[in-house]
Amino acid sequence: MIEKMVIAGSGPAGCTAALYAARAGLAPLVLEGNAPGGQLVITTEIENFPGFPAGVTGPELMDLMKRQAERFGARFVSGAVKAADFSSRPLRLTMEDGQAFQAHTVILALGASARWLGLDSEQALQGKGVSACATCDGAFFKNVPVAVIGGGDTAMEEALFLTRFASRVFLVHRRKEFRASQIMVDRVLAHPKIEAVLDAVPEEILDVAKQTVTGLRVRNTKSGETRVLPVGGVFVAIGHEPNTVPFRGQLELDEAGYIRTRGILTTVEGVYAAGDVQDPVYRQAIVAAGAGCMAALEATRFLERAGL
């Protein structure tokens, strides 16, 4: 069987694409991926998604989006894509369990995964004071000291953004020199709310037992001495990895691995990309949802032109 549309990914971009395609009568097949619902499922509270004046949890929002798409005929299949073949038609996607799907159009909405430190305490406190997105969660830390971990432009941007809310921002970096552009470094070091903690690596985020962040223990890489930073939140800003490994050699990717697009059009006709898998700049649920809408509309028009 050849599907009219297969959507890889079930975050805001994938679910929105599924909703629009389903309402167009295309009965899209959604491959949920290894993290159904995307990064939002580990977000405890969302206050910046339109339509929820009292806020909504990440899992609740994604459950509602999935159910809305299913209501109109979208079908969801668990599992992740392992490989793709876009060299001929129909387009082909192979799952990790060996199951293969053929489709006339494909929307890639697999998102990007935040790079984490690898600490047990970090994993235990994700969504409970540990975040990888200051613009998503910064407002929850008004008048609270926080730490940002990283040394690139992203870390600088996160630290500066958090000064709008936090009482103090500790910028923790493992070296003395930053990788960020000099203009960003100058802005950060000149800010009265930001304290740079250099030559330091995080050892543990406190306190797992209380299920809330009460501090960050760091170790000086030169002296070996440890210090606990009194923070109520920790923002990990060491980059993201777009989930594009299965598509290497099939689509044009940029140097960081993101899918190159013109809008949501990829370099292969009938293949579209939406959300964090092609957007290294905004990384917001509402932006991803909008791109998912555009991808579904473009794919629908492609099918109509082709008489499929």
C-alpha positions in Angstrom: 0.0 0.0 0.0 1.2 3.5 -0.9 0.2 6.1 1.6 -0.7 9.5 0.4 1.2 11.2 3.2 3.5 9.9 5.9 4.5 12.3 8.7 7.7 11.4 10.7 7.5 13.0 14.2 4.6 13.7 16.6 5.5 16.9 18.3 3.8 20.2 17.6 4.9 20.3 13.9 3.9 16.7 13.2 0.6 16.8 15.0 -0.4 20.1 13.3 0.5 18.7 9.9 -1.5 15.6 10.7 -4.5 17.7 11.7 -4.5 19.7 8.5 -3.9 16.7 6.3 -6.6 14.6 8.1 -9.1 17.4 7.6 -8.3 17.4 3.9 -9.3 13.8 3.8 -5.8 12.3 3.4 -5.8 10.0 6.4 -2.1 10.7 7.1 0.1 8.1 8.8 2.1 9.6 11.7 5.3 7.8 12.8 5.6 8.9 16.4 9.4 8.5 16.9 11.3 7.4 20.0 9.9 10.3 22.0 6.1 10.6 21.2 5.0 14.2 21.6 8.5 15.5 21.2 10.4 17.6 23.7 7.2 19.1 25.2 6.4 15.9 27.0 9.1 16.7 29.5 7.9 20.3 30.0 5.8 20.7 33.1 4.2 24.0 32.4 3.6 25.9 29.2 2.3 29.5 29.4 3.2 30.8 25.9 1.1 28.6 23.7 -2.0 30.5 22.5 -5.4 29.4 23.7 -4.4 28.4 27.2 -4.7 31.5 29.5 -4.1 29.4 32.6 -1.2 27.5 31.1 -1.1 23.8 30.1 1.4 21.0 30.8 3.5 19.7 27.9 2.0 16.2 28.1 -1.5 17.5 28.2 -1.0 19.8 25.2 0.5 17.0 23.1 -2.3 14.6 24.1 -4.9 17.2 23.0 -3.1 17.8 19.7 -2.8 14.1 18.9 -6.5 13.4 19.8 -7.6 16.4 17.6 -5.7 14.9 14.7 -7.1 11.4 15.3 -10.6 12.8 15.4 -10.3 13.6 11.7 -8.7 10.4 10.7 -4.9 10.7 11.3 -3.3 7.4 12.2 -0.5 7.1 14.7 2.1 4.3 14.7 4.8 3.9 17.4 8.4 3.6 16.5 11.2 5.6 14.9 12.5 5.9 11.4 15.9 4.2 10.8 16.4 4.9 7.1 14.9 6.7 4.1 15.1 6.3 0.4 14.0 9.4 -1.5 15.9 8.6 -4.7 12.8 7.3 -6.5 9.0 7.3 -6.2 7.2 6.2 -4.2 9.2 7.6 -1.3 10.2 5.0 1.3 10.8 5.1 5.1 12.1 2.1 7.1 11.5 1.8 10.8 13.9 0.5 13.4 11.8 -2.7 13.7 12.2 -3.3 9.9 8.7 -2.2 8.9 8.7 -0.1 5.8 6.2 2.5 4.5 5.8 3.9 1.0 4.3 7.3 0.4 3.6 9.9 -2.3 4.5 12.7 0.2 6.6 12.9 3.4 6.7 15.5 6.1 9.7 15.4 8.3 9.0 16.8 11.8 11.3 14.8 14.0 12.6 17.8 15.9 16.0 18.3 17.5 17.3 16.8 20.7 19.0 19.0 23.3 22.5 18.0 24.3 22.6 17.2 28.0 25.4 16.9 30.5 24.8 13.2 31.2 24.3 13.7 35.0 21.8 11.4 36.7 20.5 14.4 38.7 20.0 16.3 35.5 17.8 13.6 34.1 15.9 13.3 37.3 15.1 17.0 37.5 14.3 17.7 33.9 11.1 19.8 33.9 11.5 20.4 37.6 14.0 23.2 37.5 16.3 21.8 34.8 15.6 23.1 31.3 17.2 23.5 27.9 15.1 26.5 26.8 15.3 29.8 28.5 12.6 31.4 26.3 10.3 28.5 27.2 10.8 28.4 30.9 12.6 31.6 32.0 9.4 33.3 33.2 9.0 30.6 35.9 12.2 31.9 37.6 11.3 35.4 38.6 13.5 36.8 41.3 15.3 33.4 41.5 19.0 32.8 41.0 19.7 30.5 38.1 22.7 28.9 36.3 23.4 28.6 32.6 25.8 26.0 31.4 27.7 26.6 28.2 30.2 28.8 26.4 28.8 29.5 23.0 26.5 32.1 21.5 23.4 30.1 22.6 24.6 30.2 26.2 25.2 33.9 26.0 21.8 34.5 24.6 20.2 32.4 27.3 22.0 34.1 30.0 21.1 37.6 28.8 17.5 36.6 28.3 17.2 35.2 31.8 18.4 38.5 33.3 14.8 39.7 32.6 13.5 37.4 35.3 16.2 35.9 37.5 17.7 37.7 40.4 21.2 36.5 39.4 22.6 34.4 36.6 25.7 32.2 37.0 27.3 31.4 33.6 29.2 28.1 34.1 31.8 27.2 31.5 34.5 24.5 31.5 37.2 26.7 30.1 38.5 30.3 30.7 37.8 31.3 27.0 34.4 31.3 25.5 33.5 29.9 22.1 30.9 32.7 21.6 31.4 35.7 19.4 33.3 38.5 21.2 30.4 41.0 21.0 28.2 38.5 22.9 30.9 37.8 25.5 31.3 41.5 26.1 27.6 42.0 26.7 27.5 39.1 29.1 30.5 40.1 31.1 29.3 43.7 31.4 25.9 42.7 32.7 25.6 43.4 36.4 23.3 40.4 37.0 25.6 37.8 35.4 28.6 36.2 37.1 30.9 34.0 35.0 32.1 30.8 36.7 35.0 29.7 34.6 37.2 26.6 34.5 34.2 24.8 36.1 32.3 21.7 35.3 28.9 20.7 36.8 29.1 17.6 39.1 25.6 17.4 40.5 22.3 19.3 40.5 20.7 19.5 43.9 18.2 18.2 45.2 16.8 15.1 43.6 15.3 13.9 46.9 13.2 17.1 47.1 12.3 16.9 43.3 13.3 20.6 42.9 16.5 22.4 42.1 18.2 23.9 45.2 21.7 24.3 43.9 24.4 23.3 41.5 27.7 21.8 42.6 30.6 22.6 40.2 34.2 21.5 40.3 37.1 23.7 39.3 39.1 22.0 36.5 42.4 23.4 37.7 42.3 23.3 41.5 39.8 20.4 41.9 37.9 22.5 44.5 34.1 22.2 44.5 31.5 24.9 45.1 27.7 24.9 45.4 26.0 27.7 43.5 22.7 28.6 45.3 20.3 28.4 42.3 16.7 27.5 41.8 17.1 26.6 38.1 19.6 25.2 35.7 19.6 25.9 32.0 21.7 23.6 29.9 22.9 25.5 26.7 25.4 23.3 25.1 23.6 22.9 21.8 21.0 20.8 20.0 21.2 17.8 17.6 18.7 17.7 14.8 17.2 14.2 14.4 18.3 13.9 10.8 20.7 10.9 10.8 18.3 8.7 8.7 18.2 11.3 6.0 21.9 11.9 5.4 22.6 11.4 1.7 18.9 11.7 0.9 18.4 15.5 1.6 20.6 18.5 1.7 21.6 19.2 5.3 23.6 22.2 6.6 26.9 21.9 8.5 25.1 21.4 11.8 22.9 18.6 10.4 19.6 20.6 10.0 17.6 20.0 6.9 18.1 22.9 4.4 14.7 24.3 3.3 13.2 27.1 1.3 10.3 27.8 3.7 9.3 24.2 4.4 10.4 22.8 0.9 13.4 20.4 0.9 15.7 19.6 -2.0 13.5 16.6 -2.9 10.1 17.2 -4.5 7.2 15.9 -2.3 9.3 15.9 0.9 8.8 18.7 3.4 10.4 19.6 6.7 8.8 21.4 9.6 9.8 22.4 13.1 13.1 22.0 15.0 14.5 19.6 12.4 15.0 22.5 10.1 14.8 25.5 12.5 17.9 26.1 14.6 16.9 29.6 15.5 13.5 29.9 17.1 12.8 26.4 18.5 9.3 27.2 19.8 6.2 25.0 19.8 4.1 27.7 18.1 6.6 28.2 15.3 6.9 24.4 14.8 3.1 24.2 14.7 2.9 26.9 12.1 5.5 25.2 9.9 3.6 21.9 10.3 0.5 23.6 8.9 2.5 25.0 5.9 4.0 21.6 5.2 0.6 19.9 5.2 -0.9 22.6 2.9 2.0 22.3 0.5 1.9 18.5 0.5 -1.8 18.6 -0.1 -1.4 20.9 -3.1 1.4 18.6 -4.5 -1.0 15.6 -4.3 -3.8 17.6 -6.0 -1.4 18.7 -8.9 -0.3 15.1 -9.3 -3.8 13.8 -9.3 -3.1 11.5 -6.4 
